[in-house]
Amino acid sequence: MATWEAGLPGIDALFLEWRWPVPGRNTTPCGTPGHTCDLHRQDELIARYTMRRQVPTIVWDKDLQLAPGSPLRSLPNVTVCEAALAPSPGAVSLLFPVADDDLDQADPAGLAEMPRALPLVYIGNQYDRDEAF
């Protein structure tokens, strides 16, 4: 069962998948049908951890939506990663971390039973995957 942290716990690093305004989805008021709070939550996390506390932050801009002139790109505690073989100036390459072949051959039940020192964490969205969650 998933545990969702609604508060703002103490953290050592912030890793987020970059979210951007999507009209009708995350630009509408909270509670509006079809609304998701991913953009609001991202803004809250960046304000608290990245800006105020200067927590080391990795921004994974998989869709290349972070503006080239974004102030985040110049902060010393921020690393911008792009899913690109030739990332834009100032960014580093971070390709999708698991090859499809590896996923196809994985045994989910066996992997879930393996001991791990850290809790399992999902970073990303659940657009169009509500039932899977």
N, C-alpha and C positions, 0 to 999 in steps of 0.2 A: 504494500500500500504506500502511496506517495505521501510525503509530508511537505506541505507548502509553508514556507516561512513568510508570514504576512508582515512581520515587524522588520526591524533593522538590527540584526545581531552583530556582534563583534566579529570582524573578518580580517584576514591577513592579506587577501588579494581579491580583486573583482574581475571576473571573466564574463563578458556579455557578448551576445550576438547582437550586432547593431540593428536597431529598430528605427523606422522612419515613419512619417505621417502617411497613413493610408485612408483617404477620405471614405467615410461611411463605416469604418472599422475601428480605428483608434483615435479619431479626431472628434468623435461624438461624445456627448456627456456620459459619464459612468451610469450604468443602468439602462441605457438605450438598447433596444434589441439589436443584436449583432455586434455590440461594442466589445472590444477587448482592451484591457488596461496595460498592454505591454509597453506602449510609449510612455504612459504616465509613470509606470514603475521604473523604467529605464531612467527617466529624468530624475526621479526620486533617488535612485541608487547612485547616479553620477554626482548629484548635488551633495549627498551625504558623504559618500566614501571617496570619490575621486577628487572633488573640489575642496570640500571642507577638511577631510582627514588625510588627504593626499595618499590614499591607499594605492599601491601598485595596481594598475588596471590594464587589462587586455581587452581591446575592442576588436571583435572578429567581424569585419565588414564583408560578409560572404557575398552580398549582392552589390557591392561597390556603391553604396548609397550615402556614405559619410562624405560631406562636401569637402573638396580639396582645401578650402580655407577654414575649416572648422577649428576653433580654438583648442579642441581636444588633441589635435595632431601635434600641437607645440608644447604640451605639458610634459615635464620630465618624468612623471610617474605613469604615463600612458604609452602603451605600445599598440599601434594599429596593425592588425593582421588582415590580409586580403587573401581570398581563395583564388590566387592568380600565380602563374609561373613567373610573371614579370610585374610585381606589385608597383603601385604608384610611388613617387618619391616620398621617402620618410616612412613608408609602410614595409612590413615584412611579409613573406609568403607563409601562409598556413593553409594548406590544402585540406580537403575533407579527410579526416584522420583515419577512416577505416574503408578499405577497398571493398567494393560490392562482393567480390569473390570470397573474401574473408567472412563477410556477413552471411553469405549463402551457405558456407560450410560450418558455421558456428552452431554449437548445441546450447540453446538458450537455458534449458533446465540445468545443464552442467555448469554453465557460467554463473547462474544465479546461486548455486550451492557453494561456489568457491569462497573461501574466507577472504576478507579484505580488511585492511587496516583503516580505511576511510569509507565513509558512507557513499553510496552511489548517488550521483548528482546528474540531473538532466539540465542542459543549457540550451534554450531555444524556444520555439513556439509550438503550439499544438493546433495551428490552423488546419482545418479540415480533418483533424484526427481526434476529435473529442471522444469517440467511442473507444479508441485504442488506449486513451488515458483512463 
